[in-house]
């Protein structure tokens, strides 16, 4: 039986007591489920943590139904799109500092999803290289930007 991403997320939200509608959009790398709700703050959570957990659980449930199911990206009221734009801007600002001063710039610790956005944003920049480095005492890593030699 093929997994149904939209129906699965709708059932989960309903069971959790959230009044929401879910729009499904096809992406190159899978499916985007965009949740529309008046209670977006509670679904996004602090620094998007609840949203990340919701996405993880949705993907786990879908994988249990059908291991060949494409990955699902869950967004609430455009939060991920806005967060992505902010991260890309932060990456480009940091890269500009590296170019201007020639120093290494370290960004704050980020989760894997956010680090990937930064690496992707700068991967084609001929003057900048990025590296993830462990941050002691956390499960997160920071990104170092440095001039390419």
Biotite code that builds the C-alpha atoms (Angstrom):
import biotite.structure as struc

atoms = struc.array([
    struc.Atom([0.000, 0.000, 0.000], chain_id="A", res_id=1, res_name="UNK", atom_name="CA", element="C"),
    struc.Atom([1.548, 3.335, -1.012], chain_id="A", res_id=2, res_name="UNK", atom_name="CA", element="C"),
    struc.Atom([2.096, 5.834, 1.786], chain_id="A", res_id=3, res_name="UNK", atom_name="CA", element="C"),
    struc.Atom([-0.081, 8.941, 1.774], chain_id="A", res_id=4, res_name="UNK", atom_name="CA", element="C"),
    struc.Atom([1.973, 11.860, 3.151], chain_id="A", res_id=5, res_name="UNK", atom_name="CA", element="C"),
    struc.Atom([-0.860, 14.430, 3.265], chain_id="A", res_id=6, res_name="UNK", atom_name="CA", element="C"),
    struc.Atom([-3.382, 12.084, 4.921], chain_id="A", res_id=7, res_name="UNK", atom_name="CA", element="C"),
    struc.Atom([-0.774, 10.809, 7.400], chain_id="A", res_id=8, res_name="UNK", atom_name="CA", element="C"),
    struc.Atom([0.152, 14.323, 8.570], chain_id="A", res_id=9, res_name="UNK", atom_name="CA", element="C"),
    struc.Atom([-3.508, 15.406, 8.701], chain_id="A", res_id=10, res_name="UNK", atom_name="CA", element="C"),
    struc.Atom([-4.338, 12.393, 10.912], chain_id="A", res_id=11, res_name="UNK", atom_name="CA", element="C"),
    struc.Atom([-1.399, 13.120, 13.204], chain_id="A", res_id=12, res_name="UNK", atom_name="CA", element="C"),
    struc.Atom([-2.318, 16.813, 13.577], chain_id="A", res_id=13, res_name="UNK", atom_name="CA", element="C"),
    struc.Atom([-5.962, 15.921, 14.212], chain_id="A", res_id=14, res_name="UNK", atom_name="CA", element="C"),
    struc.Atom([-4.976, 13.348, 16.844], chain_id="A", res_id=15, res_name="UNK", atom_name="CA", element="C"),
    struc.Atom([-2.775, 15.992, 18.528], chain_id="A", res_id=16, res_name="UNK", atom_name="CA", element="C"),
    struc.Atom([-5.741, 18.389, 18.600], chain_id="A", res_id=17, res_name="UNK", atom_name="CA", element="C"),
    struc.Atom([-4.591, 20.897, 15.970], chain_id="A", res_id=18, res_name="UNK", atom_name="CA", element="C"),
    struc.Atom([-7.101, 22.410, 13.576], chain_id="A", res_id=19, res_name="UNK", atom_name="CA", element="C"),
    struc.Atom([-5.142, 22.646, 10.339], chain_id="A", res_id=20, res_name="UNK", atom_name="CA", element="C"),
    struc.Atom([-5.251, 22.126, 6.605], chain_id="A", res_id=21, res_name="UNK", atom_name="CA", element="C"),
    struc.Atom([-2.362, 20.577, 4.693], chain_id="A", res_id=22, res_name="UNK", atom_name="CA", element="C"),
    struc.Atom([-1.376, 21.431, 1.131], chain_id="A", res_id=23, res_name="UNK", atom_name="CA", element="C"),
    struc.Atom([0.807, 18.938, -0.732], chain_id="A", res_id=24, res_name="UNK", atom_name="CA", element="C"),
    struc.Atom([3.372, 20.142, -3.295], chain_id="A", res_id=25, res_name="UNK", atom_name="CA", element="C"),
    struc.Atom([5.709, 17.951, -5.352], chain_id="A", res_id=26, res_name="UNK", atom_name="CA", element="C"),
    struc.Atom([9.401, 18.834, -5.133], chain_id="A", res_id=27, res_name="UNK", atom_name="CA", element="C"),
    struc.Atom([12.403, 17.440, -7.029], chain_id="A", res_id=28, res_name="UNK", atom_name="CA", element="C"),
    struc.Atom([13.623, 15.695, -3.880], chain_id="A", res_id=29, res_name="UNK", atom_name="CA", element="C"),
    struc.Atom([10.249, 14.604, -2.485], chain_id="A", res_id=30, res_name="UNK", atom_name="CA", element="C"),
    struc.Atom([7.082, 16.203, -1.156], chain_id="A", res_id=31, res_name="UNK", atom_name="CA", element="C"),
    struc.Atom([6.440, 19.479, 0.660], chain_id="A", res_id=32, res_name="UNK", atom_name="CA", element="C"),
    struc.Atom([3.547, 19.427, 3.119], chain_id="A", res_id=33, res_name="UNK", atom_name="CA", element="C"),
    struc.Atom([2.601, 23.008, 3.964], chain_id="A", res_id=34, res_name="UNK", atom_name="CA", element="C"),
    struc.Atom([0.452, 23.246, 7.093], chain_id="A", res_id=35, res_name="UNK", atom_name="CA", element="C"),
    struc.Atom([-1.987, 26.160, 7.405], chain_id="A", res_id=36, res_name="UNK", atom_name="CA", element="C"),
    struc.Atom([-3.206, 26.798, 10.944], chain_id="A", res_id=37, res_name="UNK", atom_name="CA", element="C"),
    struc.Atom([-4.072, 29.593, 13.376], chain_id="A", res_id=38, res_name="UNK", atom_name="CA", element="C"),
    struc.Atom([-1.840, 27.850, 15.921], chain_id="A", res_id=39, res_name="UNK", atom_name="CA", element="C"),
    struc.Atom([1.392, 28.004, 13.906], chain_id="A", res_id=40, res_name="UNK", atom_name="CA", element="C"),
    struc.Atom([3.573, 29.121, 16.841], chain_id="A", res_id=41, res_name="UNK", atom_name="CA", element="C"),
    struc.Atom([2.903, 25.928, 18.784], chain_id="A", res_id=42, res_name="UNK", atom_name="CA", element="C"),
    struc.Atom([3.536, 23.753, 15.720], chain_id="A", res_id=43, res_name="UNK", atom_name="CA", element="C"),
    struc.Atom([6.790, 25.527, 14.845], chain_id="A", res_id=44, res_name="UNK", atom_name="CA", element="C"),
    struc.Atom([8.121, 25.604, 18.402], chain_id="A", res_id=45, res_name="UNK", atom_name="CA", element="C"),
    struc.Atom([11.221, 27.324, 19.683], chain_id="A", res_id=46, res_name="UNK", atom_name="CA", element="C"),
    struc.Atom([13.753, 27.737, 16.861], chain_id="A", res_id=47, res_name="UNK", atom_name="CA", element="C"),
    struc.Atom([11.627, 25.378, 14.737], chain_id="A", res_id=48, res_name="UNK", atom_name="CA", element="C"),
    struc.Atom([12.260, 22.379, 17.008], chain_id="A", res_id=49, res_name="UNK", atom_name="CA", element="C"),
    struc.Atom([8.630, 21.210, 17.143], chain_id="A", res_id=50, res_name="UNK", atom_name="CA", element="C"),
    struc.Atom([8.415, 21.542, 13.358], chain_id="A", res_id=51, res_name="UNK", atom_name="CA", element="C"),
    struc.Atom([11.589, 19.460, 12.969], chain_id="A", res_id=52, res_name="UNK", atom_name="CA", element="C"),
    struc.Atom([10.142, 16.803, 15.286], chain_id="A", res_id=53, res_name="UNK", atom_name="CA", element="C"),
    struc.Atom([6.842, 16.788, 13.378], chain_id="A", res_id=54, res_name="UNK", atom_name="CA", element="C"),
    struc.Atom([8.738, 16.303, 10.109], chain_id="A", res_id=55, res_name="UNK", atom_name="CA", element="C"),
    struc.Atom([10.800, 13.477, 11.621], chain_id="A", res_id=56, res_name="UNK", atom_name="CA", element="C"),
    struc.Atom([7.715, 11.654, 12.937], chain_id="A", res_id=57, res_name="UNK", atom_name="CA", element="C"),
    struc.Atom([5.857, 12.088, 9.644], chain_id="A", res_id=58, res_name="UNK", atom_name="CA", element="C"),
    struc.Atom([8.789, 10.626, 7.708], chain_id="A", res_id=59, res_name="UNK", atom_name="CA", element="C"),
    struc.Atom([9.127, 7.701, 10.154], chain_id="A", res_id=60, res_name="UNK", atom_name="CA", element="C"),
    struc.Atom([5.430, 6.856, 9.864], chain_id="A", res_id=61, res_name="UNK", atom_name="CA", element="C"),
    struc.Atom([5.535, 7.038, 6.056], chain_id="A", res_id=62, res_name="UNK", atom_name="CA", element="C"),
    struc.Atom([8.687, 4.914, 5.899], chain_id="A", res_id=63, res_name="UNK", atom_name="CA", element="C"),
    struc.Atom([6.993, 2.247, 8.050], chain_id="A", res_id=64, res_name="UNK", atom_name="CA", element="C"),
    struc.Atom([4.114, 2.117, 5.556], chain_id="A", res_id=65, res_name="UNK", atom_name="CA", element="C"),
    struc.Atom([6.359, 2.109, 2.476], chain_id="A", res_id=66, res_name="UNK", atom_name="CA", element="C"),
    struc.Atom([10.189, 2.161, 2.667], chain_id="A", res_id=67, res_name="UNK", atom_name="CA", element="C"),
    struc.Atom([10.400, 3.562, -0.884], chain_id="A", res_id=68, res_name="UNK", atom_name="CA", element="C"),
    struc.Atom([8.392, 6.695, 0.024], chain_id="A", res_id=69, res_name="UNK", atom_name="CA", element="C"),
    struc.Atom([10.212, 9.913, -0.909], chain_id="A", res_id=70, res_name="UNK", atom_name="CA", element="C"),
    struc.Atom([11.295, 12.239, 1.909], chain_id="A", res_id=71, res_name="UNK", atom_name="CA", element="C"),
    struc.Atom([8.712, 14.700, 3.162], chain_id="A", res_id=72, res_name="UNK", atom_name="CA", element="C"),
    struc.Atom([9.510, 18.300, 4.056], chain_id="A", res_id=73, res_name="UNK", atom_name="CA", element="C"),
    struc.Atom([6.985, 19.768, 6.512], chain_id="A", res_id=74, res_name="UNK", atom_name="CA", element="C"),
    struc.Atom([6.503, 23.540, 6.712], chain_id="A", res_id=75, res_name="UNK", atom_name="CA", element="C"),
    struc.Atom([4.090, 25.631, 8.757], chain_id="A", res_id=76, res_name="UNK", atom_name="CA", element="C"),
    struc.Atom([2.845, 28.951, 7.358], chain_id="A", res_id=77, res_name="UNK", atom_name="CA", element="C"),
    struc.Atom([5.992, 29.460, 5.275], chain_id="A", res_id=78, res_name="UNK", atom_name="CA", element="C"),
    struc.Atom([8.321, 29.300, 8.314], chain_id="A", res_id=79, res_name="UNK", atom_name="CA", element="C"),
    struc.Atom([10.980, 27.175, 6.595], chain_id="A", res_id=80, res_name="UNK", atom_name="CA", element="C"),
    struc.Atom([11.055, 29.425, 3.534], chain_id="A", res_id=81, res_name="UNK", atom_name="CA", element="C"),
    struc.Atom([11.599, 32.527, 5.704], chain_id="A", res_id=82, res_name="UNK", atom_name="CA", element="C"),
    struc.Atom([14.178, 30.736, 7.868], chain_id="A", res_id=83, res_name="UNK", atom_name="CA", element="C"),
    struc.Atom([15.998, 29.544, 4.727], chain_id="A", res_id=84, res_name="UNK", atom_name="CA", element="C"),
    struc.Atom([16.163, 33.093, 3.331], chain_id="A", res_id=85, res_name="UNK", atom_name="CA", element="C"),
    struc.Atom([17.559, 34.354, 6.649], chain_id="A", res_id=86, res_name="UNK", atom_name="CA", element="C"),
    struc.Atom([20.214, 31.597, 6.699], chain_id="A", res_id=87, res_name="UNK", atom_name="CA", element="C"),
    struc.Atom([21.259, 32.276, 3.104], chain_id="A", res_id=88, res_name="UNK", atom_name="CA", element="C"),
    struc.Atom([21.583, 35.992, 3.912], chain_id="A", res_id=89, res_name="UNK", atom_name="CA", element="C"),
    struc.Atom([23.647, 35.173, 7.018], chain_id="A", res_id=90, res_name="UNK", atom_name="CA", element="C"),
    struc.Atom([25.918, 32.921, 4.915], chain_id="A", res_id=91, res_name="UNK", atom_name="CA", element="C"),
    struc.Atom([26.447, 35.585, 2.259], chain_id="A", res_id=92, res_name="UNK", atom_name="CA", element="C"),
    struc.Atom([27.120, 38.287, 4.894], chain_id="A", res_id=93, res_name="UNK", atom_name="CA", element="C"),
    struc.Atom([29.682, 36.035, 6.595], chain_id="A", res_id=94, res_name="UNK", atom_name="CA", element="C"),
    struc.Atom([31.306, 35.224, 3.225], chain_id="A", res_id=95, res_name="UNK", atom_name="CA", element="C"),
    struc.Atom([31.598, 38.957, 2.532], chain_id="A", res_id=96, res_name="UNK", atom_name="CA", element="C"),
    struc.Atom([33.426, 39.436, 5.873], chain_id="A", res_id=97, res_name="UNK", atom_name="CA", element="C"),
    struc.Atom([35.826, 36.619, 4.971], chain_id="A", res_id=98, res_name="UNK", atom_name="CA", element="C"),
    struc.Atom([36.508, 38.238, 1.585], chain_id="A", res_id=99, res_name="UNK", atom_name="CA", element="C"),
    struc.Atom([36.957, 41.692, 3.095], chain_id="A", res_id=100, res_name="UNK", atom_name="CA", element="C"),
    struc.Atom([39.168, 40.805, 6.075], chain_id="A", res_id=101, res_name="UNK", atom_name="CA", element="C"),
    struc.Atom([40.642, 37.436, 5.094], chain_id="A", res_id=102, res_name="UNK", atom_name="CA", element="C"),
    struc.Atom([39.788, 36.030, 8.536], chain_id="A", res_id=103, res_name="UNK", atom_name="CA", element="C"),
    struc.Atom([37.964, 32.834, 9.447], chain_id="A", res_id=104, res_name="UNK", atom_name="CA", element="C"),
    struc.Atom([34.336, 33.467, 10.425], chain_id="A", res_id=105, res_name="UNK", atom_name="CA", element="C"),
    struc.Atom([32.487, 31.035, 12.699], chain_id="A", res_id=106, res_name="UNK", atom_name="CA", element="C"),
    struc.Atom([28.697, 30.865, 12.610], chain_id="A", res_id=107, res_name="UNK", atom_name="CA", element="C"),
    struc.Atom([26.701, 29.800, 15.666], chain_id="A", res_id=108, res_name="UNK", atom_name="CA", element="C"),
    struc.Atom([25.973, 26.101, 16.222], chain_id="A", res_id=109, res_name="UNK", atom_name="CA", element="C"),
    struc.Atom([23.315, 24.835, 13.812], chain_id="A", res_id=110, res_name="UNK", atom_name="CA", element="C"),
    struc.Atom([21.448, 21.596, 13.259], chain_id="A", res_id=111, res_name="UNK", atom_name="CA", element="C"),
    struc.Atom([22.229, 19.449, 10.209], chain_id="A", res_id=112, res_name="UNK", atom_name="CA", element="C"),
    struc.Atom([19.298, 20.791, 8.168], chain_id="A", res_id=113, res_name="UNK", atom_name="CA", element="C"),
    struc.Atom([20.398, 24.415, 8.635], chain_id="A", res_id=114, res_name="UNK", atom_name="CA", element="C"),
    struc.Atom([24.095, 23.633, 8.044], chain_id="A", res_id=115, res_name="UNK", atom_name="CA", element="C"),
    struc.Atom([23.201, 22.024, 4.731], chain_id="A", res_id=116, res_name="UNK", atom_name="CA", element="C"),
    struc.Atom([21.431, 25.235, 3.650], chain_id="A", res_id=117, res_name="UNK", atom_name="CA", element="C"),
    struc.Atom([24.589, 27.274, 4.452], chain_id="A", res_id=118, res_name="UNK", atom_name="CA", element="C"),
    struc.Atom([26.925, 24.836, 2.661], chain_id="A", res_id=119, res_name="UNK", atom_name="CA", element="C"),
    struc.Atom([24.589, 24.805, -0.384], chain_id="A", res_id=120, res_name="UNK", atom_name="CA", element="C"),
    struc.Atom([24.381, 28.611, -0.437], chain_id="A", res_id=121, res_name="UNK", atom_name="CA", element="C"),
    struc.Atom([28.180, 28.940, -0.623], chain_id="A", res_id=122, res_name="UNK", atom_name="CA", element="C"),
    struc.Atom([29.198, 25.819, -2.548], chain_id="A", res_id=123, res_name="UNK", atom_name="CA", element="C"),
    struc.Atom([29.701, 27.711, -5.823], chain_id="A", res_id=124, res_name="UNK", atom_name="CA", element="C"),
    struc.Atom([31.541, 30.665, -4.255], chain_id="A", res_id=125, res_name="UNK", atom_name="CA", element="C"),
    struc.Atom([35.074, 30.523, -5.707], chain_id="A", res_id=126, res_name="UNK", atom_name="CA", element="C"),
    struc.Atom([36.674, 32.442, -2.817], chain_id="A", res_id=127, res_name="UNK", atom_name="CA", element="C"),
    struc.Atom([35.085, 30.728, 0.192], chain_id="A", res_id=128, res_name="UNK", atom_name="CA", element="C"),
    struc.Atom([35.233, 27.255, 1.687], chain_id="A", res_id=129, res_name="UNK", atom_name="CA", element="C"),
    struc.Atom([32.977, 25.978, 4.458], chain_id="A", res_id=130, res_name="UNK", atom_name="CA", element="C"),
    struc.Atom([33.589, 23.314, 7.103], chain_id="A", res_id=131, res_name="UNK", atom_name="CA", element="C"),
    struc.Atom([31.379, 21.955, 9.873], chain_id="A", res_id=132, res_name="UNK", atom_name="CA", element="C"),
    struc.Atom([33.129, 21.601, 13.228], chain_id="A", res_id=133, res_name="UNK", atom_name="CA", element="C"),
    struc.Atom([31.898, 19.949, 16.429], chain_id="A", res_id=134, res_name="UNK", atom_name="CA", element="C"),
    struc.Atom([30.794, 22.191, 19.278], chain_id="A", res_id=135, res_name="UNK", atom_name="CA", element="C"),
    struc.Atom([31.772, 20.729, 22.637], chain_id="A", res_id=136, res_name="UNK", atom_name="CA", element="C"),
    struc.Atom([28.912, 19.816, 24.922], chain_id="A", res_id=137, res_name="UNK", atom_name="CA", element="C"),
    struc.Atom([26.225, 19.874, 22.201], chain_id="A", res_id=138, res_name="UNK", atom_name="CA", element="C"),
    struc.Atom([24.972, 17.656, 19.407], chain_id="A", res_id=139, res_name="UNK", atom_name="CA", element="C"),
    struc.Atom([25.245, 20.585, 17.019], chain_id="A", res_id=140, res_name="UNK", atom_name="CA", element="C"),
    struc.Atom([28.086, 21.725, 14.805], chain_id="A", res_id=141, res_name="UNK", atom_name="CA", element="C"),
    struc.Atom([29.200, 25.205, 13.821], chain_id="A", res_id=142, res_name="UNK", atom_name="CA", element="C"),
    struc.Atom([30.301, 26.222, 10.339], chain_id="A", res_id=143, res_name="UNK", atom_name="CA", element="C"),
    struc.Atom([33.671, 27.832, 9.691], chain_id="A", res_id=144, res_name="UNK", atom_name="CA", element="C"),
    struc.Atom([34.031, 29.985, 6.602], chain_id="A", res_id=145, res_name="UNK", atom_name="CA", element="C"),
    struc.Atom([37.541, 30.676, 5.361], chain_id="A", res_id=146, res_name="UNK", atom_name="CA", element="C"),
    struc.Atom([39.228, 31.985, 2.241], chain_id="A", res_id=147, res_name="UNK", atom_name="CA", element="C"),
    struc.Atom([40.026, 29.376, -0.415], chain_id="A", res_id=148, res_name="UNK", atom_name="CA", element="C"),
    struc.Atom([43.691, 29.263, -1.261], chain_id="A", res_id=149, res_name="UNK", atom_name="CA", element="C"),
])
